Each structure stands twice: as structure tokens, then as C-alpha cells.
């Protein structure tokens, strides 16, 4: 086992996921509870996670310095490296440059942490790897006994090590897919800990165990499911359907905030393939009334979350159901400040948007998984690719793709734009290459010309992102010809729009959705 100390990073759980893929057991512990929760545990190493704090600030999360005297290998990542330096007599300070995205790490010294067969030369000369940064603070001075084993153009101590004590610190995030050889680095640390990492894929047996766990949790209770037509809710509902059969009723609430044609597609797929009768509840008027005049993104999400629960509780009462199934996945949890030291990025309607008191118990079989893992589960369940390979769609729907107040008129504009973007991306063969594509009604108006007349119309922003686990992502380098087709269609077919822009921001610092 490796203990992961959680200082609030958005990617703490992702470290655990990577190690799980290597058959390494983990336990995530808050720093304040480390010694209490590990006193009866057998473990081989410690990882100090990243986090949003500044180590030198008053009240910043910390850990008892005795952790460094336990004789266990330690890897500090980002905030974890800075805290290591801060506690052991080095120095961490605000960097000259904040970095959010790619950087090049030059390896200065041989270290078992960076044993990378595919790039290491025979004479072990320094080489470079691409890494992913997300920080403002950096290590300015390494602690006594530590040597610098990696630098970047802006960071003098991007990787440090005390080989005698088997203690390491890296400023970058090896757990995100954008770090080259990141998995190998974590594998190397596990090996340093005396463990034997090996790749562990999700199998049919693993999915069978999930189904059994659901059956044992629910017992004889009736269950309803929040079915949206997206990947996560579809697979969560299918798992529960397999577990308890007719005791489960999937419910699709038509909020009016969904994509064009969503309801019909969902009914067809699940009735034809799985004999699941999805109950459709039309609540468009209720959602639009509750959102009337609301412009704050967080408030929108919370109103939508509460409205969903209100409708579900009415339906549950009719069916005498005790549980509500949701397709919550781990990125929803962490962005909604799901751990003690993490910061709220945005409240997902199915996590931070839920009311504090509910009459239904939540059943979230996918809560600890990432989207790519969820898709693997869907494939094992024989869900068609039209579901498993659909691009993600936010639970709050198009409400968070409208900057400002939500109205029926604005919904029609963004629905049309969304459909055009998807159609053209599919035609060009780009759909399988992307994680997600979307259109945003920005709320910004600008002057244009239509038929020699002055027009003052809306601006649509198009966004297309490539990612694997969605904790990080790059904007897609779509061809100009494709962007032009999208732009021409939008301004031609949607009379209210006279300008289209393309969002070229990576995650981080941006999130994928605008709200």
C-alpha cells in the first residue's frame, strides 16, 4: 500500500487511480489524520499531493515533520514538494512566473525516479521530458541532503531527491496524461517502495463485482434513476438495472435544457437494447421559472440541482422508492470541492448543487471512476458506441452554456448552434478525436452587416477539447476550413448571431465548460 496525503489537489484522486492501474493499493488520508489513521496500517511509501494553498501562508495545510523520519520512501508532488522543502529547511516562495500547462524538464542527475528505458541513453546523459505544471509557488532552495535532479527554463529545482532517505519532490504532475512518462515515474516510485507494479485493466469480473455490490446495498428497496442520456447516467442506470431488474425505474426529466433530439434517442436506445422503460417527466416550465433572471453560474447550478431533486422526490413518492441513482463520476466530486482542502471550482448539479436535506438516499456506483474508465465499463456491458462514445454533456445542460439569464429564446439559439457544431465536426471526421465540443452563447453583442444593413447580434464561442481523464485538456487544433464551415453555418442559419469565435484555452487554467 502507498498512503496518499491529500492537501486538496484537483488531481489527488487521480494519483490513486494511476496506482490502482498498476495494481498498487492506496489510501487517501487528510494530513491532520495521518498518524492516527496509519498507526495500524502496513504501507510501503507516502505521496504528498498537490494543493491550492501557499505553504508559507498562515493556516496553510501542513503535516507533522515526523513523517520524514518514518524511514518510508516519500514523493512530494507540486504543493507536496514545496511543503517538503519548507519543513526540511529549504525554501518555497512565489515564483517569478506562474505556470499552467506544458513545460520541458531537463534531467540533471541519474535517479531511479527517472529510469525511463525508452529515452535513457547508455551513458545516462541528461535528457528532457515534457511535463505538466499547475502552480504559482516554487522551491527556491532545496533542503540539506537533497540534490536537484531536474530543472526547467523557469524553475531551478523542478525535481529534487535525497537518494539516501528515498525522498523525492517534483514540481510537475506525473499523474496527468500530459506529463510524458508520468505513469513510468509513478511506477518507478512504487518500485523504490519495494512494490511490484503491474498494469491492471478493468475486467468483466470487476464489473460483476460492482453489480453484486449494488444488489447487496439496495436489498429489497425500490430505486429510481436520474437518466440524462449521457455516458455516466446511462451506465450507472444500466448497472443498477442489471443488479435489481424491475425494482429499478429510470426517469428522464425533460428540463428543456437538453440537446435537440435527446429525449427520442434515449427512449429508443434503452427500450430496444435493454428492455428498460424510461419514464419521461416534462418539467420544462418548472426549470425555466426557477431560473428566471438568474445570472450567477453557481446559483444556476444549485437551482438546477434542487429542481431536479424536487421532481425526483415527487416521482419517488409515487413509486415508494428509497434510492436515487446518479451518474456522478470523480471529476464532478473534486471540482465541487469534494475533499477537505480542495477549492470549489464549480458545483456540479449532482454534487455541490444538491440540497442539504433529501428524502432519498443517493446510489452512485461510478463516484470513484473517471470518464475513460466509465466508458470501459460501458463497453463490458455491451452498451452501443452511440452511448459509450458520446461526448460528455453537463448535467445542468445548456443553462451553463448561456452566459447570463436563461430564456426560451436563448435556449433555442444555443441548441441550434450546438447541433451545427456537432454535425460539422462529425462530417469532418473529428468527433472520435475529441473529448468534447460545444457552443456557448457568450452574452456579448457586436455590430455586423446583413444584406447591407447594420446588425447588432449575439456572439457564439465554439470550444473543442482533447483529453483522456478530463482533469487536464488541450484545445483542439481544428483546421481553419472546418472552423470556417461552422462559422458560416451558424451566422447563416441563426439570424440572431453575427459573430463566431474559437476558444483556444487549455485546462488548466480554464475549465472545459464556460460556467
N, C-alpha and C positions, 0 to 999 in steps of 0.2 A: 504494500500500500504506500501511496505518496499522499501526504497531507498538503492541501492547498489552503493557504491562509488568505481570506477574502478581504481586501482593502477597498472593495467597491467598484472594481473594474467592470466595464461593459462586457469584457471577454473572460472573466474568471471561470464561468461555467464552460466556456469553450476550451480552456486548458484541460478541464476534467474530461470533456468529450474526446479530445485528441488522445489523452492517455487511455481512455476506455477503448478506443480503436486499436490501441497497442496491447490490449488485454491487461492493463495495469489498473488495479483497484485504487480509487481515490476517496477522500473525504474532504469536503469543503467546510472550513471552520472559521468563525469570526476571530480576529486577533485577541480580543479580550477573553475568549473562552479556550484559547489554545491549550494551556497546561491542564485545565480542568477536563477537557474532552479527550485529551490524548494519554492521560495517565494509565489507562488500561488497554491502550491500543498498541499493536505491533505494527510499526511502519518503518520504511526504509529511507525516506527522504522528505524534504519540505520544499514547497514552492511558495514564494511570497508574490501575490498577484499585483497587478497594476491597480490604479485607483484615481479618483478625480481630485484628491487633496494635494496640498503642497507640504512636504514633510517637515519643513521648518516653521509652519504656521501653528499658532496656539490651537490646541484641540484637534490637530490632525491625527488620523488613526495611526496607532503605533503598536508595538509588541514588546514584551519583556526581553531585554537584551540577552537573558539566559538562553534564549532559543539558539544562539550561535555557539553555545558551549555544550550542546547535547551530543556532539560527535556525529550528527547526521548530515549528509550532503544537502546543501541548500542552493536553490536557484531563485534569485530575485528578478522579477520582470517589471520594467518601467518603474512605477512607484516603488515596487519591491526592491529594485536595485538602489534607488535613491535613498530609501529608508535604511538599507544595509549600510550604505556609505555614511549616512547621518548618525547612526547609532554606534558605528565602529570607529569613529574618529576621523572619517573622511569629511567631504563637504558636498552638499547638494544646494544648488541655487537656481534662480530663474535664468534660463538660457538667453543668449543673445537673439536667438531665433526660435519661435515656436514651430514645431513640425507636425503636420497632419498628413501623412501619406508616405510615398516611397522615398527611400534613401539608399545609398550604397555603403555597405560595411566593408572596410578593409581589415583583413585578419593580420594581426601583427606578430602573434606568437603561436606556437603549437599548443593546442589544448584538446583534451578528449571531448570537450563540449562541442568542438567544431570539427570532429572527424567526419568528413563528408567524402566518401570514396569517389564519387563521380567528378569531383573537382580538385581533390587534393593531389598535388604532384608528388613524384617520388622523393624529391629533396625537401618537401614540406615548405616550399616558398610561400610567402603571404599571397593570398588571393582575395577576391571580392565576391560578395553575395548581395543580392537585392533584399532589403528588409523593409518592414512597415512600422512607421513611427506614429505616435499619438501623444505628444507631451509638450509642456512648456518649461518644466524644470529638468535639470540635467545634473549629473555628477561632475563637479568641478575638480575634486581631489579624491583619489582612491584611498581607502583606508590602509594603514600599515599592514604589510604582509600580502597585499593584493597587487597584482600586476595588470597592466592594460593589455588585453588580447584582441581588441577591436576598436577601430575609430571610424568616424565619418568625416565629411568635409566640415561639419559644424560642431561635432561632439568629440572631445579629446578622450573620453572614457566611455565609449558606447558599449563596451563589453569588458568586464574585469573578472579576475579569478584569483583565488587563493588555493592553489592545487594541493597544498599540504592538508588543508582542512576540507577540501572538496566543496568550497563555497564559491558561487558564481553570481554575477549580475549582468543583465543585458538591458539596454535602454529600449530596444525594439520589442515587438510582439511576435515570438515564434509560433504562437497558436493560431494566427490568422493565415489564411491561404495565400495572401500576397507576399508573405515572407518566404523567399526561396530557401528550400531545405529546412523549413521550420519544423516539420514533422521529424526530420532526422535529428535536429538539435534536441527536441524533447525525448526522442528515443535514446540519444546519447546520454542525456541526464539520467534517464531510467537505468541505463546500463551502469553508469557511475554509482548509482544507488544499490547496485548488486542485483538488480532485477533482470528478467529475461523478456524484453518486449517482443511481441509478435502481432501482426495485423489480425484483427478480429472483426469480420464483417457481420452485418445484421442478417440473420438466417430465418428460415421458416420456423425453426424451434423457438427462436427468440420471440417471434410474433405470436406463436401458440401460447407462450407463457403470458404475454400481455393479455390475450383473450381470457385465459384462466384467471388472471388477477382481477380483471373486471367482473367476471362471474362471481368470484368469491367476495368482492367488495359490495356488490349490489344485492346478492342473495335473491329474495323474492320480491323486491321492491319494483315498482313501475318507474320507468325512466323516459324523459323526453330529451330530444337533442336539438341543439342550435345548428341547423343546416343552412349554410350560406351558398353552397355551390363551389366554394373554393377548395383547394387541396386539403388544408388542415381539417376543416369541419367535416368534409366528406369522408376522410379516412378515419377520423375519430368516431364518427357515427357508424361507419361500417364495422369497425372493431367491436363496438357495443352491440350492434345487430347480430354479429356472429356469436357474441357471448350469451345474449339473453333472448334473441328472437323476438317474438310478438309482444313481450313485455316492454319493448322499446318503440317509441313513436318519434320519428324525426319530424321536426317542424321548421318550415321555411317561412320566416317573417318577411313579407314584402314591404320594406321600409320606404320604397320609392327612391332609394339612394344607390341602387344596384345598376350594373351594366345592362345595356339593351339586350333582350333575349335571354337573360339569366334564368328566369323562372321556368320557361318552357324547356330549356336544355337540361336543367336539374331534374325535373319530373321524368323526362324521357330516359336519362341515363340510369337512374336508380330503380325505376319501375321495370324497365326492360332487362336490366342486367342482374338485379338483386332482389326483385320482388318486394322492394321496400316502398310502401305507400307514404310519400312525403306529404304531410298536411300543410297546406298553404294558408297563411293568415295575412289578409290585407290590412296593413296598419299605416299606410302612406300618410293619411291625414293626421294621424296622431304624431308621427315623427316630425312632419313639417310644422305643425302647430307648436310643438315643444322647441323647435329650433328657430322659430321666428325671431328675427332681429339679432340673433347671437353671432358674434364675430370672433370671439376668443377661441383659438383652436382647442385648448384644454377643456374649456367649458362645453364646446361642441361634443367632444369625445365622451365626457361624463354624462351629458344629457342623452346621447345615443345609447350609452351603456345602460343607464337607468330605464330608458324607454323599452329597450329590449327585454330587460328583466321583468318590468311591469307586465308586458304582453305575455312572456313565458309563464309567469306565475298565474295569470288568468287561465292559460291553457292547462297548466299543471293541475290546477284545482279541478277542472272539468274531468281530467283523466286520473286524478288521485295519484299523481306522480311525486316521488320523493327526491329524484336526482335530475340535474340538468347537465347534459354532455356539452362541452365546449371544445373547440379545436385549438386551444391555447398551446403555443409552442414556446421554446425557451427565449428567443429574441423578444417576444411580447412581454415576457416577465421582466427581463433585465432592463428594457427601455422604459418600463413602468416603475423603475426603482424597486425591483423585487428583492433586493438584499439590503442589509443594514447600512453599509457605507456607500452604496451606489446612489447616483443622482437621477432624478426623474427627467427623462428626455421627452417623452410624450406618453400620456396614459392610453394604453390600448383599451378599447371598449370592454374587452373580456378580462381585463386585469385591473388596472388603475381606474377604469371607468365604472366599475361595479359599485353599487350602493353598499354601505357598511352592514346593513341588515337585510338578509334574504330568507325567504321561506323554503328555498331549495338548496340541497347540498350539491356542490359542484363535483363533476366527474370529468377529469382532464387527463386522459390516457397518454397524451403526447406532450405534456408540460415540460419534460426534460429533454426533448429532442429538437433538432434543427431541421430546417426545411428539406435539405437533401436526404437526411435520414428518414423523414416522414415519407418522402417520395419512394424510397426503397421499401418501406413498409407497405405502401400502396401497391407497388409492383408485386410484392409477395401475395397480396390479397387479390391480385388479378384485376385491379381497377384499370379501366381503359386509359390510354395515354391522354385522351381528351381531358381527363380529370387530373391524373398524376403530374402531367407536364404543363398544366395551365400555369400561367404566370400568377404570382400572388396578387390578391386583391384585398385592400384593407377592410377590416370588419365594419368600421364606421362608414364605409362606402364612399360615394362621390362627395359627401359633405366635406371631407378634408381635402378634396381637390378643387374646392371653391374657396378662394381667399375672400373672407368677408361673410356676410349673411347668406344663408341658403334659401333659394326660392325655386318654385317650379320652373320658371323661365331659365334660370341659371343651370339647373339640373339638365334641362333639355340640351343646352349648349354644350356642356361638358360631356354628356352621353354621346352626342354626335361626334365630337372631336375625338373622344376615346375610341370610338368604333373605327374612325378613319385611320388613326394611328396604328391600331392593331391590324387592320386589313392590309395596309401598305407594307408593314413590317413582315407580315406573313407572306405576301406576294413576293417580296424581295428575298425570302429565304432566311431572314434574320431572326425569326421568332425562336427557334431552338437555341440560338447563340446567346440569347439574353436571359437575364434573371427576371426582368420586369420592364414594361414600357407603360407610359401613362401620359395623360394630358391634364394640365392644370389651368383652370380659369383664374388668372392672376389678380383680377380686380383692377388692373391698370388699363386705362383707356388712352388711346393715341389717335392722332389725326391720320387719315388715309384718303385715298381717291377712289371713287367708284363711279364709272360712267361719266367722267369729267366733273363729278360733283364731290364736294367735300364730305368726308365721312368721319365720324368720331366713334370708333368702335373698340371692342374688347381685345385683349391680348391673351393668346393661348401659349403656355410654355409646354414644350414636349420634353419628356425625360426618358432615357433608355439606359439601363444599368446592367453590367455584367458582374456576377458574384457567384459564390458557392454556398456559403452558410449565412450570408446577409449581415454578419457582424462587421463586414467591410465590403466595399464595392467600388468599381471604377465606372465612370460614364462610358458608354459605348461609342466607338468611333464610327458612327454610321456614315455611309457615303453621302456626299453632298447631293447627289442626284436623288437619293431616297428622301432626304430631308426636304428637298425642293418639291417632290411629289406630294408629300404630306402637307406642306405649307400651302401649295396651290389648291389642293382639295379642300382644306379647312376654310380658307378665305373665300373660296368659290361657293361651297355648299352651306356654309353657316353665315348668313348675312350679318349677324351681329358682331362677327370677328373680322378685323382687318390687319392683324399683325400676329406672326408666329415666331417664337424664339426657341432656342435649344439650350437646355441646361447642361453645362459641362463641368459640374462639380462632383468630386468623388465623395465617398463615405468612408471615414470622416473626412472633412468636418461636417458635411451635410448629412441629413438622413435621406432615405430614398423618397418618401412622401414629403410634400412641402409642409404639411401640417401634421 
